[in-house]
Amino acid sequence: NKRINLPGWKSLFEYLGDSECTLQNLDIDDTDMNNERLHLLCELGLAKNSSLTDLCISRNNNISIGGLRGFNAVFQSCHSVLKSISIGPIDDEIALLFSGFLSQDSMVEVLYIDHIF
């Protein structure tokens, strides 16, 4: 949502990283996410979260390979229980990045690719 500014996103992502968070599904599809916000999501929320199993960040055209590299912290985290990720649009570089992530000791069972450039 374009009406959510950085402090609002940061607050949401910090909640995701809280040990009391029990949220299992987060759909931030088509919400004007960008690289900065995605890095915050990964670092403050997803890397610390032990309840979220499904994540949709599709149709956020302002996310590039630089932002998606933030998932490195998530895939290396002992807390992450992500099983399903929906991303897109993607290109070859992003596909290679995610194949590297998924080849790690990942719990991800479903990767949904929304759109290819």
C-alpha positions in Angstrom: 0.0 0.0 0.0 1.5 3.3 -1.0 0.1 5.0 2.1 2.3 2.9 4.4 5.5 4.8 4.9 8.8 3.4 6.1 8.0 3.8 9.9 4.8 1.7 9.4 6.6 -1.0 7.4 9.4 -1.1 10.0 6.9 -1.5 12.8 5.2 -4.4 11.0 8.5 -6.1 10.3 9.7 -5.7 13.9 6.5 -7.4 15.0 7.3 -10.3 12.6 10.7 -10.7 14.4 9.1 -10.7 17.8 9.1 -14.1 19.6 5.4 -13.6 20.3 4.4 -13.4 16.6 2.3 -16.3 15.5 1.4 -15.0 12.0 1.7 -17.8 9.5 0.8 -16.1 6.2 2.0 -12.7 4.9 0.7 -11.4 1.6 2.3 -8.1 0.6 1.6 -8.6 -3.1 1.5 -5.4 -5.1 2.2 -3.1 -2.2 4.9 -0.9 -3.6 7.7 -2.7 -1.8 11.2 -1.7 -2.7 14.7 -2.9 -2.0 15.1 -1.0 1.3 11.8 -2.3 2.6 12.6 -5.8 1.6 15.9 -5.7 3.4 14.1 -4.5 6.5 11.6 -7.3 6.1 14.3 -9.9 5.8 16.6 -8.6 8.6 14.0 -7.4 11.2 11.3 -9.9 10.5 11.9 -13.0 8.5 15.3 -14.0 9.8 14.0 -13.9 13.3 10.5 -15.3 12.7 9.6 -18.9 13.6 6.0 -19.0 12.7 5.6 -17.6 9.1 5.3 -20.4 6.6 3.8 -18.5 3.5 5.1 -15.3 2.0 3.9 -13.5 -1.1 5.9 -10.5 -2.4 4.7 -10.8 -6.0 3.9 -7.8 -8.3 6.3 -5.4 -6.5 8.1 -4.0 -9.5 10.5 -1.9 -7.4 12.3 -4.9 -6.0 15.5 -5.8 -7.8 18.3 -8.4 -7.3 19.8 -6.1 -4.7 16.7 -6.3 -2.5 16.3 -10.0 -3.0 19.8 -10.6 -1.7 18.3 -9.8 1.7 16.9 -13.3 1.7 20.4 -14.6 2.3 19.8 -13.8 6.0 16.5 -15.7 5.9 17.8 -18.8 4.3 20.7 -19.0 6.7 18.5 -18.4 9.8 17.8 -21.3 12.2 14.5 -19.6 13.0 12.9 -19.5 9.5 10.2 -22.0 8.8 9.2 -20.5 5.4 7.6 -23.3 3.2 6.1 -21.3 0.4 7.4 -18.1 -1.3 5.7 -16.3 -4.2 7.9 -13.9 -6.1 7.8 -12.0 -9.4 8.5 -10.6 -11.7 11.8 -12.3 -12.1 14.6 -12.6 -14.6 17.6 -15.0 -15.1 19.7 -13.3 -12.4 16.9 -13.6 -9.8 16.2 -17.2 -10.8 19.9 -18.0 -10.3 19.9 -16.2 -6.9 16.9 -18.2 -5.7 18.2 -21.5 -6.9 21.3 -20.8 -4.8 19.2 -20.0 -1.8 17.0 -23.1 -2.3 20.0 -25.4 -2.7 21.0 -24.5 0.9 19.4 -26.4 3.8 16.0 -24.8 3.1 12.6 -25.8 4.3 10.9 -24.1 1.3 8.7 -26.6 -0.5 6.9 -24.2 -2.9 8.3 -21.4 -5.1 5.6 -19.7 -7.1 6.9 -17.4 -9.8 4.2 -14.8 -10.6 5.7 -13.2 -13.7 8.9 -13.5 -15.9 10.4 -10.4 -17.5 
